[in-house]
C-alpha cells in the first residue's frame, strides 16, 4: 500500500512539472523574496550540481530532499563556509547536527547565516556617510524529521524560520519542505525522489525604517508618515530526480543523477551530476562534477541568474584516532559571472 502511494506521488510530481514546463509564467521571475532559500549551503551536494534529490544522504539532505536525512547512521555534525557570489564580500556560514533517534527516525537542526559586512549609514543630507555603520543579516534556522517506513520508502519534513534585517527594518517568515524517496534494485542502486520546498507564509518588512519625518509649513508642526510595505512570497518549488549507482567493486562506485526543479518565481532548472567514490584502507575519496542549466544560462545579457551552471569538487573521509572516528573534508566550486568563483569549504564529523 505504501509503495503504491509513493509511486503515485512520484507520478503526480512528474505530471505537475510537465504542466509547469508548458505553462510557466516568466512575468513572475524575480517577484518573490527570501532568495537565500534557493542557495545550497553544503559543499558535497553543491559539487554534484544539486542533482541529488534522490541520492543525497545525511544532513545535506535537509536542503536537497529531507527524506535523505533518514540515511544518517547515528550522529553527524557539519560546518561549511562559502564566499557567496565570489568577490562580492558576502559570507555564508552553515552548521548543523543530525541525530538518529531509534531504529527508523532521524532529527536534525541547522542554521545558515549570510553576512554582508559593515555598511556606512547614509541619509539624504549626508550621502557620504560618516554617521556610523550597520550590518545586514539573513538567517535561516531549519528543524527536520525523517523516517524510514520500509527498506524502499523514506520520507521527511523540514520547517525553516527565515529572518532578514538591517538596522531599522526586519522581516520574518516560516516555510516548510517535504520529501519522499523510493529505493529499488538488487543492490539498492536505483533511487527516485520528489520534494516540495519553501511553502510558507508571505513575508513583510516592518520597523522604524518605514517612518518618515515630515514638516507642516502651515502649522509649523512635525509628524511621522508611516509607509505601508508590500508583502512578498517565498520562492516555492517542486523538484523531482533520480539516480543510478554503477557499482564496479566493493571499493569503487560511480553515481549518476539527474533532477528537475520547477520554480514558481525563477526559471525552471535541470540538474545533472556525477560522483565517483573510491575506498582505500583508511580513507575514502570522492570526486564530483555537475551542471545546473536553465533558460539563457550562457547568455549574460538575457540570463536572470548570476551563476553560470558548472560545479565541481571533492571530499576526503578518514578514520581518526584509536576509536576510528569518521571525519571528512569537503570542497566545492561554482562558476559565476561577473562575480568570479564561489568556493565552499567544510568539515563533517560522524560519531558512532
N, C-alpha and C positions, 0 to 999 in steps of 0.2 A: 504494500500500500504506500509506504513512504517513498519507495523508489519511483512509483508512478507519479507521485506528487512532485518530486524533484525534476523528473524528466519533463513533466508538464510545465513546470516553472521555467525550465531552460527553453522550451519551445515557445512559450509565451514571450519570453525576453527577446528571442530572435525575431519573432513577428513584430514586436514593438519597435525594435531597432530598424527593421526594414521599413516600417511606416515613417519613422523619423527621417531616415535617409531620403525617402521620396518626397517628404512634405516638410522639410526643415525650414525654419523662418530665419533667414540671415539678418533680418532687421533687428532681431533680439540680441545679436552679438554685442557684448560689452555693456549690456543694460543691467547686469547683476552686480552684486558686490561680493565681499569676502573672497576674492580671488585666491587668497592664500590657501584655501581648502583644496585647490587643484594642484598644489605643489607637492611632489613626492619628496619627503624629507630624508628617506633612507637610501643608503648607497647601493646595496645589493640589488634591490628591485629597480632602482633607477638605471643602473648599468644594463639591466635586462630589457630596457626600453619600456618599462612599466607594462610589460605584456603578461605579467604573472598572475592574472586574475584566477587562473586555475592551479597555479603551481607554487606561489609564494607562501612560505610557512613561517610560523612564529610571529614575533612582534611586528615585523614589517607588513604582515597581512592585515594589520589593523588599518592600514591605508589602502592596500590593494583590494583585498576581499576578506572581510573579517572572519569568514569561515575557515581560512587557513590558519587562524590563531589556534584552532583545536589540535594542530600538529606539534605544539610546544611540548618538549619532552618533560621538563619539570619546571625549572626557573630560568628565565632568560632576561638579561639586562643589556640595554643598548644605549650608546651615546654617539651622536652624529653631528657633524658641523658642515655647513655649506656656505661658500661666499656667493650668496644668491645674486643672480644677474651679473656675474663676473666682476668687473671693475666698478660696479655701481655702489660699492661700500655698504652693502646690506648683508647682515649676518643672519643665518638661520641655524639655531641650536635646537637639537631634538634629543630627548631622553625618555626612556620608558622601561617598564618591567612587566613581564608576563609570568603568571604563576599557575601551574596545574593544581586543581582542587578536585581530588577524587580521580577515578579512572577515566572519566569521559569529559570533564569540564575544565575550561581554562578561563581565567580572568586576566585583564591587562589594564594598565594605565600608562599614558604617555602624554608628553607636552611638547609642543613646537612653539618656539618664540622667535619672532622676527625683530631684529634691531636695526634702526636706521641712523644711528649715531646722534650727535648733538647738532641741532639746527638753530641758527640765530633767530631770535624773535624780531619781527618787524611790524611796523604799523604804517598807516597812510602818511603820518607825519614823520616817521623815522624809517624810511625804506631801507636804509643801510644797516639797521640793527643797532647793536651796542647797548641793548637793554636786557641782556640775558639770553639763555638758551632753553630749548625744550627737546625732549627725546620721544619721538613717536614709537609706539609699540603695537605689535599684533601677536596675540597669543591664542593657541588652540589647546584645550585640555580634552583628552579622549579617555573614555571608560568603556571597556568592551567585555563581552561574554561570548564564548563559543563552545560548542558541544559536538561530540561525536555521537551520532544517532545509530550508526552501524559501521561495518567495515568499508562501506561505499559512500555514505552520506554524512556530510558535515555542514553545520550552519552556525551563524553568529549574528550578533547585533552590536553596534557601536554608537554611543552617544558622545557628542562633542559640544563643548561650550566655546564660542568664539568671542574674543574681545579685541576691539580696536580702540586706541585712544591717543590723543595728543594732550597738550597742556590744559585745554579748556573744552574739549569735546570727547565723547566716548560713545561706543555702540556695542551692544552685547546681544548675542543670538544663540539659539540651541538648534542643533541639527542631528539627524540620525542616519546611520548606514545599516544595511542588512545584506547578507550574502549567503549563498549556498555553494557547495562543491560536491561533485559526483566523481568518484574514482572507480575505474574498472581496469580489466586486463589481468592476465595471469600474474604479472609482477607489479600490479598497481601502476602501470606505466602510462595509462591513458586517463586524462583528467579534463573535466569541464567545470566551468564556474560562471556564476552570474551574480552581479552586485548592483544594488541601488544605493546611491550615495548623496549626501548633502541635502536631504529632505528636511526642511525645518521652517522655523518662523521667520518672517521678514525682519530685517534689522533697521534701526533708525537711530541717527545720532542725536544726542542731547547734551546740554551743558551751557556754560556761560558764553561760549563762543558764538552762540546763535543770537545773542543780545547785542544791540547797537544803541549807543547813547545818542539821543537827538536833542536839539535845542529849538524851542519855540520862540521865534523873534517877537511875536505879538504879545506874549506874556512874560517873556524872559525866564521861563521855567525849563527844566530838563525832564526827560522821560527816557525810558528804555523800550526800544522796539524789539520785540521777540520774533525772530523768523520761524516759520514753520518748515521743518525739514521734510524731505520726501523719503519714504521708506524704500528699501531695496531688497531684492530676493536673494536667496542662497543659490550658488551655481550647481544645481542638481544635475545628476547624470545617471545613465544606465549603462553598465558595462557587461560584456559577455566575452568569454575567451575559452581557449582550450590549449592543452599542452601534450606532448608526447616525449617519453624518455627512451632514447636509444641506448640500451644497456650493453656495452661492449664486454665488460667483465665485472667482477666484484669491486674493482678499484677504478673503473673508468665508465663515465656516463655523459651523454650529451642530451640536454633538454632543449627542445624547440617549442616555442609558444607563439600564439597569435591572439590578439584581442581587438575588440572594437568598443569605443566609448561614444555613446550618443549623448552629447552635451546639450543642455537646454539653452545656454546663453553664450556658448562659444562654438567654433567649428567642431564638427564631429571628428574623431581621431581614430586611426587604425595603428596598432602596435605590433611589432614583431621582435622576437628576442631569441638569442642563443646563449646557452650556459653549458660550458664544458667543465666537468669536475673530475679530478684525479686524486686518489688517496695514496699517500705514502705511508711509511712506517709509523711516524708520529705526527703527521700533518695531512691536511687536505687543501688542495689548491683549486680554485675556480676562476675561470676567465669568461667574461661576459661581453656581449655586444648587442645593440638593439637599434631600433629606429621608430620614431613617433611621427607619423605622417598626418597631414591634414591639407585642406584646400590652400593652394598658393604658398605652401611651406617653403618653396625655393625662390619665390618672388618677393624680394624685400620691399617692393613698392606696394604690393597688394596684401601681403601677409598680415594677419591680425595677431600673430604670436612672435615674441622675440626669440624663442627657441627655434633652432633650425633642424631638429629631429634626431641627429646622431647621438648615440650614447655608447659608453664602453666602461669597463672597469674590471676589477679582480678582487678576490678575497683569499686570505690565508688563515686557516684554522689549525691550531696546535693544542696538544695536551701539555699543561704546565704543572710542575711540582710533583711531589710524591702522590698526591691524590688524583693526578692527571685531570685537572680541571680544564675543560674546553674553553679556549679563548681565541677570538678571531679579530683580524684587522681587515677592514673593507675600504674600497676606494671606487669612486665613480666620477665620470666627467660627462658633462653635457655641453653641446655647442650652442652658441647664441650670437645673434647679430643685432645690434652693433656692440654688445657688452663683452664679448670675448668668452672664454671658457669658464664654466661653472664647475668647481671641484667640490666633491663631498667625501669627507673622511669619517671613519667611525671605528668603534670597537664593540665587540659583542662578547659577553661573558655568560656562559651556561653553567649553572650549578646543578649538581646531581643530588 
